[in-house]
Amino acid sequence: MRNSLNFHDFDWVLFGLGLAIAAIGLVEIYSTTAQTPLADQFQKQAYWILLGCALTLIMSQIDYHLFLVHVPWLYVLSVLT
């Protein structure tokens, strides 16, 4: 794992596009459930989007070479699940 958090090489365009798609979905959920008993689904979805963004930024700082040793086991685990 890198010692310093460096977001210089992060793909901000891809992150922004994903966030824009999530925002469009959030607006659709809000407009669909605004006056219904499911109105809290908008807020739940917003929390999941924020969690996904945070996990994306955290995972982008982990060196993927650490996982290369475990690829066969991860493949078997994904096939079994």
C-alpha positions as CSV (number, residue, x, y, z in Angstrom):
1,M,0.0,0.0,0.0
2,R,1.3,3.4,-0.8
3,N,2.4,5.6,2.1
4,S,0.7,8.8,0.9
5,L,-2.7,9.4,-0.5
6,N,-2.1,10.7,-4.1
7,F,-5.2,11.3,-6.1
8,H,-3.3,12.8,-9.0
9,D,-3.6,9.7,-11.1
10,F,-7.2,9.0,-10.1
11,D,-9.6,8.8,-13.0
12,W,-11.9,11.7,-12.0
13,V,-13.8,11.7,-15.3
14,L,-14.9,8.1,-14.8
15,F,-15.7,8.8,-11.1
16,G,-17.7,11.9,-12.1
17,L,-19.7,10.0,-14.8
18,G,-20.5,7.3,-12.4
19,L,-21.6,9.8,-9.8
20,A,-23.8,11.6,-12.5
21,I,-25.5,8.3,-13.4
22,A,-26.1,7.6,-9.7
23,A,-27.5,11.2,-9.3
24,I,-29.9,10.6,-12.2
25,G,-31.1,7.4,-10.6
26,L,-31.5,9.2,-7.3
27,V,-33.7,11.8,-8.9
28,E,-35.8,9.1,-10.5
29,I,-36.2,7.3,-7.2
30,Y,-37.2,10.6,-5.5
31,S,-39.7,11.5,-8.2
32,T,-41.3,8.0,-8.2
33,T,-41.6,7.6,-4.4
34,A,-42.1,11.3,-3.2
35,Q,-45.7,11.0,-2.0
36,T,-45.8,7.3,-1.2
37,P,-45.0,5.2,1.9
38,L,-41.6,4.4,0.2
39,A,-40.4,8.0,0.4
40,D,-37.5,6.9,2.6
41,Q,-36.0,4.9,-0.2
42,F,-34.5,8.1,-1.7
43,Q,-32.5,8.6,1.5
44,K,-31.4,5.0,1.8
45,Q,-30.2,5.1,-1.8
46,A,-28.3,8.4,-1.2
47,Y,-26.5,6.7,1.8
48,W,-25.5,3.7,-0.4
49,I,-24.2,6.1,-3.1
50,L,-22.0,7.9,-0.5
51,L,-20.8,4.6,0.9
52,G,-19.9,3.4,-2.6
53,C,-18.0,6.7,-3.3
54,A,-16.0,6.4,-0.1
55,L,-15.2,2.7,-0.8
56,T,-14.1,3.6,-4.4
57,L,-11.7,6.3,-3.1
58,I,-10.3,3.9,-0.4
59,M,-9.9,1.0,-2.8
60,S,-8.2,3.2,-5.3
61,Q,-5.3,3.7,-2.8
62,I,-4.6,-0.1,-2.5
63,D,-1.9,-1.5,-4.7
64,Y,-3.5,-4.1,-6.9
65,H,-0.3,-6.1,-7.0
66,L,-1.2,-7.3,-3.5
67,F,-4.1,-9.2,-4.9
68,L,-2.3,-10.9,-7.8
69,V,-0.9,-13.6,-5.5
70,H,-4.4,-14.6,-4.5
71,V,-6.1,-14.5,-7.9
72,P,-6.6,-18.3,-8.2
73,W,-8.3,-18.4,-4.8
74,L,-10.4,-15.4,-5.5
75,Y,-11.5,-17.0,-8.7
76,V,-12.5,-20.2,-7.0
77,L,-14.3,-18.3,-4.3
78,S,-16.3,-16.2,-6.9
79,V,-17.2,-19.4,-8.8
80,L,-18.4,-21.1,-5.7
81,T,-20.6,-18.2,-4.6
